[in-house]
């Protein structure tokens, strides 16, 4: 490897010194960080999923089944698979609706305790 010639060294130093360097104050750095955090939180809120209730999900499933039945590329076996999933959701919805809420369970216990204490 040959030693660098004087011209190459001067050229390299002049390019390094001539590049524009931007100095940023602490306040500008903080402002830029805060601005980027705000824009990040804006985009995250755009992607929030809406909650789908059992009833609405089952209704959408019914519509999907109607759609699938009209498609020639979908087999009867595939439709039956979706139908079975739909039936499973209906049974699960029934179980969820049958379960008492904590508030109503405590209210029932409270009522029973009152009745027993009055005896």
Secondary structure, DSSP 8 states (H G I E B T S, - for coil): -----HHHHHHHHHHHHHS------HHHHHHHHHHHHHHHHHHHHHT------HHHHHHHHHHHHHHHHT-TTS-HHHHHHHHHHHHHHHHHHHHHHHS--HHHHHHHHHHHHHHHHH-
